[in-house]
Amino acid sequence: MPFQESGFTKEDLESVKEEIIHEFHVVSEDIIGQVKLLAEGVAALNEKLDKSCKELEEEIHSKTQPIVQALLEPLCRAGQTYYHP
């Protein structure tokens, strides 16, 4: 059935088309905004995770370094220098 027989004019269909396009743009802009917000959140979490990992590495190093030195000190005194702190 052609659109003329359905009671819709070409102008009616053009108007509906323009409204659909407008609504698509509104929805897509909102989705883009949400994706940007999500990306900012991910970046912030990534920075926080990087900072936490660095702090943890430093803490592990500070706690294990004295143990390593204590274990290797006798070897260094004996002339077996495998490790130089």
C-alpha positions in Angstrom: 0.0 0.0 0.0 1.6 3.3 -1.1 2.0 6.0 1.6 -0.6 8.2 -0.2 -3.3 5.6 0.4 -2.4 5.3 4.2 -3.4 8.9 4.8 0.1 10.2 5.3 1.5 12.9 3.0 5.1 13.1 1.9 5.5 16.1 4.3 4.2 14.0 7.2 6.7 11.3 6.5 9.5 13.9 6.1 8.5 15.4 9.4 8.6 12.0 11.2 12.0 11.3 9.6 13.4 14.6 10.8 12.0 13.9 14.3 13.6 10.5 14.4 16.9 11.9 13.3 16.7 14.6 15.9 15.9 12.0 18.7 18.8 9.8 17.5 21.2 12.7 17.8 19.9 13.5 21.3 20.3 9.9 22.4 23.7 9.5 20.8 25.0 12.7 22.4 23.8 11.4 25.8 25.5 8.0 25.2 28.8 9.8 24.2 28.6 11.8 27.4 28.2 8.7 29.5 31.1 7.0 27.7 33.3 10.0 28.4 32.3 10.0 32.0 33.0 6.3 32.3 36.4 6.8 30.6 37.3 9.5 33.1 36.4 7.2 36.0 38.5 4.4 34.5 41.5 6.8 34.2 41.1 7.9 37.8 40.9 4.3 39.0 44.0 3.4 36.9 46.0 6.3 38.5 44.9 5.2 42.0 45.8 1.6 41.2 49.2 2.6 39.8 49.9 4.7 42.9 48.9 1.8 45.2 51.1 -0.7 43.3 54.1 1.7 43.6 53.5 2.2 47.3 53.2 -1.6 47.8 56.4 -2.2 45.8 58.3 0.3 47.9 56.9 -1.2 51.1 57.9 -4.7 50.1 61.4 -3.5 49.1 61.8 -1.7 52.4 60.8 -4.7 54.4 62.7 -7.3 52.4 65.9 -5.4 51.9 67.1 -5.8 55.5 66.4 -9.5 55.4 68.3 -9.9 52.2 71.2 -8.0 53.6 71.2 -10.0 56.8 71.2 -13.3 54.8 73.9 -12.3 52.4 76.2 -10.5 54.8 77.9 -13.6 56.0 78.6 -14.6 52.4 80.1 -11.2 51.6 82.4 -11.4 54.7 83.5 -14.9 53.5 84.6 -13.4 50.2 81.7 -14.7 48.2 80.2 -11.4 46.9 77.0 -12.4 45.1 75.1 -9.4 46.2 76.1 -5.8 46.6 73.5 -3.7 48.5 
